[in-house]
Amino acid sequence: MADNFLERHHEDYEQRKAAWLRKKKHLPKNAQRNIQRPEDEAL
């Protein structure tokens, strides 16, 4: 187990994380939706 196991897994994790963040940046942001609310909010 002393063959840099943790280091390799950490590097793999960092690569996956970087790819996820790159993908996340290109996703469209949810636009604020205009929610139709009744005039009487007690309903």
mmCIF entry with sequence, helices, sheets and N, C-alpha, C, O atoms, coordinates in Angstrom:
data_MODEL
# 
_entry.id   MODEL 
# 
_entity.id                         1 
_entity.type                       polymer 
_entity.pdbx_number_of_molecules   1 
# 
_entity_poly.entity_id                      1 
_entity_poly.type                           'polypeptide(L)' 
_entity_poly.nstd_linkage                   no 
_entity_poly.nstd_monomer                   no 
_entity_poly.pdbx_seq_one_letter_code       MADNFLERHHEDYEQRKAAWLRKKKHLPKNAQRNIQRPEDEAL 
_entity_poly.pdbx_seq_one_letter_code_can   MADNFLERHHEDYEQRKAAWLRKKKHLPKNAQRNIQRPEDEAL 
_entity_poly.pdbx_strand_id                 A 
# 
loop_
_entity_poly_seq.entity_id 
_entity_poly_seq.num 
_entity_poly_seq.mon_id 
_entity_poly_seq.hetero 
1 1  MET n 
1 2  ALA n 
1 3  ASP n 
1 4  ASN n 
1 5  PHE n 
1 6  LEU n 
1 7  GLU n 
1 8  ARG n 
1 9  HIS n 
1 10 HIS n 
1 11 GLU n 
1 12 ASP n 
1 13 TYR n 
1 14 GLU n 
1 15 GLN n 
1 16 ARG n 
1 17 LYS n 
1 18 ALA n 
1 19 ALA n 
1 20 TRP n 
1 21 LEU n 
1 22 ARG n 
1 23 LYS n 
1 24 LYS n 
1 25 LYS n 
1 26 HIS n 
1 27 LEU n 
1 28 PRO n 
1 29 LYS n 
1 30 ASN n 
1 31 ALA n 
1 32 GLN n 
1 33 ARG n 
1 34 ASN n 
1 35 ILE n 
1 36 GLN n 
1 37 ARG n 
1 38 PRO n 
1 39 GLU n 
1 40 ASP n 
1 41 GLU n 
1 42 ALA n 
1 43 LEU n 
# 
_struct_asym.id          A 
_struct_asym.entity_id   1 
# 
_struct_conf.conf_type_id            HELX_P 
_struct_conf.id                      HELX_P1 
_struct_conf.pdbx_PDB_helix_id       AA1 
_struct_conf.beg_label_comp_id       PHE 
_struct_conf.beg_label_asym_id       A 
_struct_conf.beg_label_seq_id        5 
_struct_conf.pdbx_beg_PDB_ins_code   ? 
_struct_conf.end_label_comp_id       LYS 
_struct_conf.end_label_asym_id       A 
_struct_conf.end_label_seq_id        25 
_struct_conf.pdbx_end_PDB_ins_code   ? 
_struct_conf.beg_auth_comp_id        PHE 
_struct_conf.beg_auth_asym_id        A 
_struct_conf.beg_auth_seq_id         5 
_struct_conf.end_auth_comp_id        LYS 
_struct_conf.end_auth_asym_id        A 
_struct_conf.end_auth_seq_id         25 
_struct_conf.pdbx_PDB_helix_class    1 
_struct_conf.details                 ? 
_struct_conf.pdbx_PDB_helix_length   21 
# 
_struct_conf_type.id          HELX_P 
_struct_conf_type.criteria    ? 
_struct_conf_type.reference   ? 
# 
loop_
_atom_site.group_PDB 
_atom_site.id 
_atom_site.type_symbol 
_atom_site.label_atom_id 
_atom_site.label_alt_id 
_atom_site.label_comp_id 
_atom_site.label_asym_id 
_atom_site.label_entity_id 
_atom_site.label_seq_id 
_atom_site.pdbx_PDB_ins_code 
_atom_site.Cartn_x 
_atom_site.Cartn_y 
_atom_site.Cartn_z 
_atom_site.occupancy 
_atom_site.B_iso_or_equiv 
_atom_site.pdbx_formal_charge 
_atom_site.auth_seq_id 
_atom_site.auth_comp_id 
_atom_site.auth_asym_id 
_atom_site.auth_atom_id 
_atom_site.pdbx_PDB_model_num 
ATOM 1   N N  . MET A 1 1  ? 0.814   -1.195 0.000   1.00 0.00 ? 1  MET A N  1 
ATOM 2   C CA . MET A 1 1  ? 0.000   0.000  0.000   1.00 0.00 ? 1  MET A CA 1 
ATOM 3   C C  . MET A 1 1  ? 0.862   1.265  0.000   1.00 0.00 ? 1  MET A C  1 
ATOM 4   O O  . MET A 1 1  ? 0.332   2.373  -0.084  1.00 0.00 ? 1  MET A O  1 
ATOM 5   N N  . ALA A 1 2  ? 2.131   1.113  0.090   1.00 0.00 ? 2  ALA A N  1 
ATOM 6   C CA . ALA A 1 2  ? 2.997   2.284  0.137   1.00 0.00 ? 2  ALA A CA 1 
ATOM 7   C C  . ALA A 1 2  ? 3.455   2.699  -1.254  1.00 0.00 ? 2  ALA A C  1 
ATOM 8   O O  . ALA A 1 2  ? 4.525   3.288  -1.407  1.00 0.00 ? 2  ALA A O  1 
ATOM 9   N N  . ASP A 1 3  ? 2.655   2.396  -2.265  1.00 0.00 ? 3  ASP A N  1 
ATOM 10  C CA . ASP A 1 3  ? 3.046   2.725  -3.645  1.00 0.00 ? 3  ASP A CA 1 
ATOM 11  C C  . ASP A 1 3  ? 2.307   3.977  -4.132  1.00 0.00 ? 3  ASP A C  1 
ATOM 12  O O  . ASP A 1 3  ? 1.787   4.009  -5.248  1.00 0.00 ? 3  ASP A O  1 
ATOM 13  N N  . ASN A 1 4  ? 2.269   4.995  -3.287  1.00 0.00 ? 4  ASN A N  1 
ATOM 14  C CA . ASN A 1 4  ? 1.636   6.270  -3.607  1.00 0.00 ? 4  ASN A CA 1 
ATOM 15  C C  . ASN A 1 4  ? 0.143   6.120  -3.900  1.00 0.00 ? 4  ASN A C  1 
ATOM 16  O O  . ASN A 1 4  ? -0.406  6.847  -4.728  1.00 0.00 ? 4  ASN A O  1 
ATOM 17  N N  . PHE A 1 5  ? -0.493  5.201  -3.239  1.00 0.00 ? 5  PHE A N  1 
ATOM 18  C CA . PHE A 1 5  ? -1.915  4.936  -3.440  1.00 0.00 ? 5  PHE A CA 1 
ATOM 19  C C  . PHE A 1 5  ? -2.752  6.190  -3.209  1.00 0.00 ? 5  PHE A C  1 
ATOM 20  O O  . PHE A 1 5  ? -3.560  6.574  -4.054  1.00 0.00 ? 5  PHE A O  1 
ATOM 21  N N  . LEU A 1 6  ? -2.551  6.817  -2.062  1.00 0.00 ? 6  LEU A N  1 
ATOM 22  C CA . LEU A 1 6  ? -3.342  8.003  -1.735  1.00 0.00 ? 6  LEU A CA 1 
ATOM 23  C C  . LEU A 1 6  ? -3.056  9.157  -2.690  1.00 0.00 ? 6  LEU A C  1 
ATOM 24  O O  . LEU A 1 6  ? -3.973  9.878  -3.082  1.00 0.00 ? 6  LEU A O  1 
ATOM 25  N N  . GLU A 1 7  ? -1.800  9.333  -3.064  1.00 0.00 ? 7  GLU A N  1 
ATOM 26  C CA . GLU A 1 7  ? -1.443  10.417 -3.971  1.00 0.00 ? 7  GLU A CA 1 
ATOM 27  C C  . GLU A 1 7  ? -2.112  10.241 -5.327  1.00 0.00 ? 7  GLU A C  1 
ATOM 28  O O  . GLU A 1 7  ? -2.618  11.204 -5.903  1.00 0.00 ? 7  GLU A O  1 
ATOM 29  N N  . ARG A 1 8  ? -2.116  9.009  -5.839  1.00 0.00 ? 8  ARG A N  1 
ATOM 30  C CA . ARG A 1 8  ? -2.750  8.750  -7.138  1.00 0.00 ? 8  ARG A CA 1 
ATOM 31  C C  . ARG A 1 8  ? -4.252  8.997  -7.067  1.00 0.00 ? 8  ARG A C  1 
ATOM 32  O O  . ARG A 1 8  ? -4.830  9.600  -7.971  1.00 0.00 ? 8  ARG A O  1 
ATOM 33  N N  . HIS A 1 9  ? -4.870  8.538  -6.012  1.00 0.00 ? 9  HIS A N  1 
ATOM 34  C CA . HIS A 1 9  ? -6.304  8.739  -5.890  1.00 0.00 ? 9  HIS A CA 1 
ATOM 35  C C  . HIS A 1 9  ? -6.647  10.211 -5.716  1.00 0.00 ? 9  HIS A C  1 
ATOM 36  O O  . HIS A 1 9  ? -7.672  10.673 -6.217  1.00 0.00 ? 9  HIS A O  1 
ATOM 37  N N  . HIS A 1 10 ? -5.808  10.942 -5.018  1.00 0.00 ? 10 HIS A N  1 
ATOM 38  C CA . HIS A 1 10 ? -6.039  12.371 -4.862  1.00 0.00 ? 10 HIS A CA 1 
ATOM 39  C C  . HIS A 1 10 ? -5.899  13.081 -6.207  1.00 0.00 ? 10 HIS A C  1 
ATOM 40  O O  . HIS A 1 10 ? -6.690  13.971 -6.518  1.00 0.00 ? 10 HIS A O  1 
ATOM 41  N N  . GLU A 1 11 ? -4.909  12.702 -7.004  1.00 0.00 ? 11 GLU A N  1 
ATOM 42  C CA . GLU A 1 11 ? -4.736  13.298 -8.333  1.00 0.00 ? 11 GLU A CA 1 
ATOM 43  C C  . GLU A 1 11 ? -5.939  12.992 -9.217  1.00 0.00 ? 11 GLU A C  1 
ATOM 44  O O  . GLU A 1 11 ? -6.414  13.872 -9.935  1.00 0.00 ? 11 GLU A O  1 
ATOM 45  N N  . ASP A 1 12 ? -6.436  11.761 -9.174  1.00 0.00 ? 12 ASP A N  1 
ATOM 46  C CA . ASP A 1 12 ? -7.628  11.398 -9.944  1.00 0.00 ? 12 ASP A CA 1 
ATOM 47  C C  . ASP A 1 12 ? -8.820  12.236 -9.505  1.00 0.00 ? 12 ASP A C  1 
ATOM 48  O O  . ASP A 1 12 ? -9.600  12.711 -10.330 1.00 0.00 ? 12 ASP A O  1 
ATOM 49  N N  . TYR A 1 13 ? -8.949  12.408 -8.202  1.00 0.00 ? 13 TYR A N  1 
ATOM 50  C CA . TYR A 1 13 ? -10.045 13.211 -7.666  1.00 0.00 ? 13 TYR A CA 1 
ATOM 51  C C  . TYR A 1 13 ? -9.942  14.646 -8.165  1.00 0.00 ? 13 TYR A C  1 
ATOM 52  O O  . TYR A 1 13 ? -10.943 15.228 -8.584  1.00 0.00 ? 13 TYR A O  1 
ATOM 53  N N  . GLU A 1 14 ? -8.754  15.219 -8.126  1.00 0.00 ? 14 GLU A N  1 
ATOM 54  C CA . GLU A 1 14 ? -8.571  16.599 -8.563  1.00 0.00 ? 14 GLU A CA 1 
ATOM 55  C C  . GLU A 1 14 ? -8.896  16.745 -10.048 1.00 0.00 ? 14 GLU A C  1 
ATOM 56  O O  . GLU A 1 14 ? -9.470  17.757 -10.451 1.00 0.00 ? 14 GLU A O  1 
ATOM 57  N N  . GLN A 1 15 ? -8.541  15.758 -10.868 1.00 0.00 ? 15 GLN A N  1 
ATOM 58  C CA . GLN A 1 15 ? -8.850  15.817 -12.297 1.00 0.00 ? 15 GLN A CA 1 
ATOM 59  C C  . GLN A 1 15 ? -10.352 15.740 -12.531 1.00 0.00 ? 15 GLN A C  1 
ATOM 60  O O  . GLN A 1 15 ? -10.891 16.477 -13.356 1.00 0.00 ? 15 GLN A O  1 
ATOM 61  N N  . ARG A 1 16 ? -11.035 14.844 -11.804 1.00 0.00 ? 16 ARG A N  1 
ATOM 62  C CA . ARG A 1 16 ? -12.486 14.738 -11.946 1.00 0.00 ? 16 ARG A CA 1 
ATOM 63  C C  . ARG A 1 16 ? -13.171 16.019 -11.487 1.00 0.00 ? 16 ARG A C  1 
ATOM 64  O O  . ARG A 1 16 ? -14.132 16.477 -12.105 1.00 0.00 ? 16 ARG A O  1 
ATOM 65  N N  . LYS A 1 17 ? -12.666 16.593 -10.395 1.00 0.00 ? 17 LYS A N  1 
ATOM 66  C CA . LYS A 1 17 ? -13.236 17.825 -9.861  1.00 0.00 ? 17 LYS A CA 1 
ATOM 67  C C  . LYS A 1 17 ? -13.063 18.967 -10.869 1.00 0.00 ? 17 LYS A C  1 
ATOM 68  O O  . LYS A 1 17 ? -13.999 19.733 -11.099 1.00 0.00 ? 17 LYS A O  1 
ATOM 69  N N  . ALA A 1 18 ? -11.889 19.085 -11.462 1.00 0.00 ? 18 ALA A N  1 
ATOM 70  C CA . ALA A 1 18 ? -11.635 20.143 -12.439 1.00 0.00 ? 18 ALA A CA 1 
ATOM 71  C C  . ALA A 1 18 ? -12.543 19.976 -13.655 1.00 0.00 ? 18 ALA A C  1 
ATOM 72  O O  . ALA A 1 18 ? -13.070 20.963 -14.169 1.00 0.00 ? 18 ALA A O  1 
ATOM 73  N N  . ALA A 1 19 ? -12.733 18.746 -14.120 1.00 0.00 ? 19 ALA A N  1 
ATOM 74  C CA . ALA A 1 19 ? -13.616 18.501 -15.259 1.00 0.00 ? 19 ALA A CA 1 
ATOM 75  C C  . ALA A 1 19 ? -15.047 18.859 -14.904 1.00 0.00 ? 19 ALA A C  1 
ATOM 76  O O  . ALA A 1 19 ? -15.758 19.442 -15.722 1.00 0.00 ? 19 ALA A O  1 
ATOM 77  N N  . TRP A 1 20 ? -15.479 18.521 -13.703 1.00 0.00 ? 20 TRP A N  1 
ATOM 78  C CA . TRP A 1 20 ? -16.837 18.836 -13.270 1.00 0.00 ? 20 TRP A CA 1 
ATOM 79  C C  . TRP A 1 20 ? -17.043 20.345 -13.207 1.00 0.00 ? 20 TRP A C  1 
ATOM 80  O O  . TRP A 1 20 ? -18.082 20.853 -13.630 1.00 0.00 ? 20 TRP A O  1 
ATOM 81  N N  . LEU A 1 21 ? -16.048 21.062 -12.675 1.00 0.00 ? 21 LEU A N  1 
ATOM 82  C CA . LEU A 1 21 ? -16.163 22.511 -12.581 1.00 0.00 ? 21 LEU A CA 1 
ATOM 83  C C  . LEU A 1 21 ? -16.202 23.152 -13.967 1.00 0.00 ? 21 LEU A C  1 
ATOM 84  O O  . LEU A 1 21 ? -16.952 24.103 -14.187 1.00 0.00 ? 21 LEU A O  1 
ATOM 85  N N  . ARG A 1 22 ? -15.395 22.636 -14.907 1.00 0.00 ? 22 ARG A N  1 
ATOM 86  C CA . ARG A 1 22 ? -15.430 23.167 -16.275 1.00 0.00 ? 22 ARG A CA 1 
ATOM 87  C C  . ARG A 1 22 ? -16.804 22.944 -16.891 1.00 0.00 ? 22 ARG A C  1 
ATOM 88  O O  . ARG A 1 22 ? -17.345 23.837 -17.544 1.00 0.00 ? 22 ARG A O  1 
ATOM 89  N N  . LYS A 1 23 ? -17.370 21.763 -16.688 1.00 0.00 ? 23 LYS A N  1 
ATOM 90  C CA . LYS A 1 23 ? -18.688 21.452 -17.230 1.00 0.00 ? 23 LYS A CA 1 
ATOM 91  C C  . LYS A 1 23 ? -19.749 22.329 -16.572 1.00 0.00 ? 23 LYS A C  1 
ATOM 92  O O  . LYS A 1 23 ? -20.668 22.801 -17.241 1.00 0.00 ? 23 LYS A O  1 
ATOM 93  N N  . LYS A 1 24 ? -19.626 22.545 -15.269 1.00 0.00 ? 24 LYS A N  1 
ATOM 94  C CA . LYS A 1 24 ? -20.606 23.324 -14.524 1.00 0.00 ? 24 LYS A CA 1 
ATOM 95  C C  . LYS A 1 24 ? -20.662 24.760 -15.025 1.00 0.00 ? 24 LYS A C  1 
ATOM 96  O O  . LYS A 1 24 ? -21.739 25.354 -15.068 1.00 0.00 ? 24 LYS A O  1 
ATOM 97  N N  . LYS A 1 25 ? -19.524 25.325 -15.406 1.00 0.00 ? 25 LYS A N  1 
ATOM 98  C CA . LYS A 1 25 ? -19.480 26.707 -15.857 1.00 0.00 ? 25 LYS A CA 1 
ATOM 99  C C  . LYS A 1 25 ? -20.274 26.904 -17.141 1.00 0.00 ? 25 LYS A C  1 
ATOM 100 O O  . LYS A 1 25 ? -20.761 28.007 -17.390 1.00 0.00 ? 25 LYS A O  1 
ATOM 101 N N  . HIS A 1 26 ? -20.417 25.875 -17.958 1.00 0.00 ? 26 HIS A N  1 
ATOM 102 C CA . HIS A 1 26 ? -21.096 26.005 -19.242 1.00 0.00 ? 26 HIS A CA 1 
ATOM 103 C C  . HIS A 1 26 ? -22.583 25.700 -19.158 1.00 0.00 ? 26 HIS A C  1 
ATOM 104 O O  . HIS A 1 26 ? -23.293 25.818 -20.157 1.00 0.00 ? 26 HIS A O  1 
ATOM 105 N N  . LEU A 1 27 ? -23.057 25.316 -18.003 1.00 0.00 ? 27 LEU A N  1 
ATOM 106 C CA . LEU A 1 27 ? -24.477 25.038 -17.867 1.00 0.00 ? 27 LEU A CA 1 
ATOM 107 C C  . LEU A 1 27 ? -25.246 26.356 -17.767 1.00 0.00 ? 27 LEU A C  1 
ATOM 108 O O  . LEU A 1 27 ? -24.767 27.309 -17.152 1.00 0.00 ? 27 LEU A O  1 
ATOM 109 N N  . PRO A 1 28 ? -26.431 26.412 -18.369 1.00 0.00 ? 28 PRO A N  1 
ATOM 110 C CA . PRO A 1 28 ? -27.212 27.647 -18.274 1.00 0.00 ? 28 PRO A CA 1 
ATOM 111 C C  . PRO A 1 28 ? -27.698 27.868 -16.849 1.00 0.00 ? 28 PRO A C  1 
ATOM 112 O O  . PRO A 1 28 ? -28.080 26.931 -16.148 1.00 0.00 ? 28 PRO A O  1 
ATOM 113 N N  . LYS A 1 29 ? -27.673 29.105 -16.449 1.00 0.00 ? 29 LYS A N  1 
ATOM 114 C CA . LYS A 1 29 ? -28.148 29.429 -15.112 1.00 0.00 ? 29 LYS A CA 1 
ATOM 115 C C  . LYS A 1 29 ? -29.671 29.464 -15.141 1.00 0.00 ? 29 LYS A C  1 
ATOM 116 O O  . LYS A 1 29 ? -30.273 29.900 -16.123 1.00 0.00 ? 29 LYS A O  1 
ATOM 117 N N  . ASN A 1 30 ? -30.275 29.012 -14.080 1.00 0.00 ? 30 ASN A N  1 
ATOM 118 C CA . ASN A 1 30 ? -31.723 29.040 -14.007 1.00 0.00 ? 30 ASN A CA 1 
ATOM 119 C C  . ASN A 1 30 ? -32.174 30.484 -13.911 1.00 0.00 ? 30 ASN A C  1 
ATOM 120 O O  . ASN A 1 30 ? -31.820 31.203 -12.976 1.00 0.00 ? 30 ASN A O  1 
ATOM 121 N N  . ALA A 1 31 ? -32.964 30.897 -14.896 1.00 0.00 ? 31 ALA A N  1 
ATOM 122 C CA . ALA A 1 31 ? -33.484 32.261 -14.883 1.00 0.00 ? 31 ALA A CA 1 
ATOM 123 C C  . ALA A 1 31 ? -34.534 32.372 -13.782 1.00 0.00 ? 31 ALA A C  1 
ATOM 124 O O  . ALA A 1 31 ? -35.232 31.411 -13.460 1.00 0.00 ? 31 ALA A O  1 
ATOM 125 N N  . GLN A 1 32 ? -34.620 33.545 -13.229 1.00 0.00 ? 32 GLN A N  1 
ATOM 126 C CA . GLN A 1 32 ? -35.636 33.762 -12.207 1.00 0.00 ? 32 GLN A CA 1 
ATOM 127 C C  . GLN A 1 32 ? -36.991 33.636 -12.875 1.00 0.00 ? 32 GLN A C  1 
ATOM 128 O O  . GLN A 1 32 ? -37.333 34.423 -13.758 1.00 0.00 ? 32 GLN A O  1 
ATOM 129 N N  . ARG A 1 33 ? -37.741 32.669 -12.464 1.00 0.00 ? 33 ARG A N  1 
ATOM 130 C CA . ARG A 1 33 ? -39.049 32.443 -13.052 1.00 0.00 ? 33 ARG A CA 1 
ATOM 131 C C  . ARG A 1 33 ? -40.065 33.343 -12.369 1.00 0.00 ? 33 ARG A C  1 
ATOM 132 O O  . ARG A 1 33 ? -40.059 33.511 -11.149 1.00 0.00 ? 33 ARG A O  1 
ATOM 133 N N  . ASN A 1 34 ? -40.925 33.908 -13.178 1.00 0.00 ? 34 ASN A N  1 
ATOM 134 C CA . ASN A 1 34 ? -41.997 34.718 -12.619 1.00 0.00 ? 34 ASN A CA 1 
ATOM 135 C C  . ASN A 1 34 ? -43.096 33.783 -12.164 1.00 0.00 ? 34 ASN A C  1 
ATOM 136 O O  . ASN A 1 34 ? -43.796 33.185 -12.980 1.00 0.00 ? 34 ASN A O  1 
ATOM 137 N N  . ILE A 1 35 ? -43.241 33.663 -10.871 1.00 0.00 ? 35 ILE A N  1 
ATOM 138 C CA . ILE A 1 35 ? -44.239 32.774 -10.299 1.00 0.00 ? 35 ILE A CA 1 
ATOM 139 C C  . ILE A 1 35 ? -45.564 33.503 -10.268 1.00 0.00 ? 35 ILE A C  1 
ATOM 140 O O  . ILE A 1 35 ? -45.659 34.622 -9.764  1.00 0.00 ? 35 ILE A O  1 
ATOM 141 N N  . GLN A 1 36 ? -46.585 32.864 -10.810 1.00 0.00 ? 36 GLN A N  1 
ATOM 142 C CA . GLN A 1 36 ? -47.916 33.465 -10.797 1.00 0.00 ? 36 GLN A CA 1 
ATOM 143 C C  . GLN A 1 36 ? -48.495 33.308 -9.404  1.00 0.00 ? 36 GLN A C  1 
ATOM 144 O O  . GLN A 1 36 ? -48.789 32.197 -8.964  1.00 0.00 ? 36 GLN A O  1 
ATOM 145 N N  . ARG A 1 37 ? -48.653 34.402 -8.727  1.00 0.00 ? 37 ARG A N  1 
ATOM 146 C CA . ARG A 1 37 ? -49.192 34.371 -7.374  1.00 0.00 ? 37 ARG A CA 1 
ATOM 147 C C  . ARG A 1 37 ? -50.584 34.996 -7.382  1.00 0.00 ? 37 ARG A C  1 
ATOM 148 O O  . ARG A 1 37 ? -50.830 35.962 -8.103  1.00 0.00 ? 37 ARG A O  1 
ATOM 149 N N  . PRO A 1 38 ? -51.473 34.456 -6.598  1.00 0.00 ? 38 PRO A N  1 
ATOM 150 C CA . PRO A 1 38 ? -52.810 35.073 -6.525  1.00 0.00 ? 38 PRO A CA 1 
ATOM 151 C C  . PRO A 1 38 ? -52.719 36.443 -5.852  1.00 0.00 ? 38 PRO A C  1 
ATOM 152 O O  . PRO A 1 38 ? -51.805 36.714 -5.073  1.00 0.00 ? 38 PRO A O  1 
ATOM 153 N N  . GLU A 1 39 ? -53.688 37.293 -6.174  1.00 0.00 ? 39 GLU A N  1 
ATOM 154 C CA . GLU A 1 39 ? -53.668 38.626 -5.586  1.00 0.00 ? 39 GLU A CA 1 
ATOM 155 C C  . GLU A 1 39 ? -53.851 38.561 -4.074  1.00 0.00 ? 39 GLU A C  1 
ATOM 156 O O  . GLU A 1 39 ? -53.254 39.334 -3.325  1.00 0.00 ? 39 GLU A O  1 
ATOM 157 N N  . ASP A 1 40 ? -54.687 37.622 -3.647  1.00 0.00 ? 40 ASP A N  1 
ATOM 158 C CA . ASP A 1 40 ? -54.908 37.452 -2.212  1.00 0.00 ? 40 ASP A CA 1 
ATOM 159 C C  . ASP A 1 40 ? -53.978 36.345 -1.736  1.00 0.00 ? 40 ASP A C  1 
ATOM 160 O O  . ASP A 1 40 ? -54.231 35.171 -2.007  1.00 0.00 ? 40 ASP A O  1 
ATOM 161 N N  . GLU A 1 41 ? -52.909 36.695 -1.032  1.00 0.00 ? 41 GLU A N  1 
ATOM 162 C CA . GLU A 1 41 ? -51.915 35.709 -0.642  1.00 0.00 ? 41 GLU A CA 1 
ATOM 163 C C  . GLU A 1 41 ? -52.394 34.773 0.445   1.00 0.00 ? 41 GLU A C  1 
ATOM 164 O O  . GLU A 1 41 ? -51.697 33.822 0.798   1.00 0.00 ? 41 GLU A O  1 
ATOM 165 N N  . ALA A 1 42 ? -53.591 35.034 0.988   1.00 0.00 ? 42 ALA A N  1 
ATOM 166 C CA . ALA A 1 42 ? -54.133 34.152 2.018   1.00 0.00 ? 42 ALA A CA 1 
ATOM 167 C C  . ALA A 1 42 ? -54.655 32.865 1.392   1.00 0.00 ? 42 ALA A C  1 
ATOM 168 O O  . ALA A 1 42 ? -54.889 31.882 2.095   1.00 0.00 ? 42 ALA A O  1 
ATOM 169 N N  . LEU A 1 43 ? -54.836 32.868 0.091   1.00 0.00 ? 43 LEU A N  1 
ATOM 170 C CA . LEU A 1 43 ? -55.391 31.671 -0.580  1.00 0.00 ? 43 LEU A CA 1 
ATOM 171 C C  . LEU A 1 43 ? -54.366 30.580 -0.677  1.00 0.00 ? 43 LEU A C  1 
ATOM 172 O O  . LEU A 1 43 ? -54.654 29.508 -1.208  1.00 0.00 ? 43 LEU A O  1 
# 
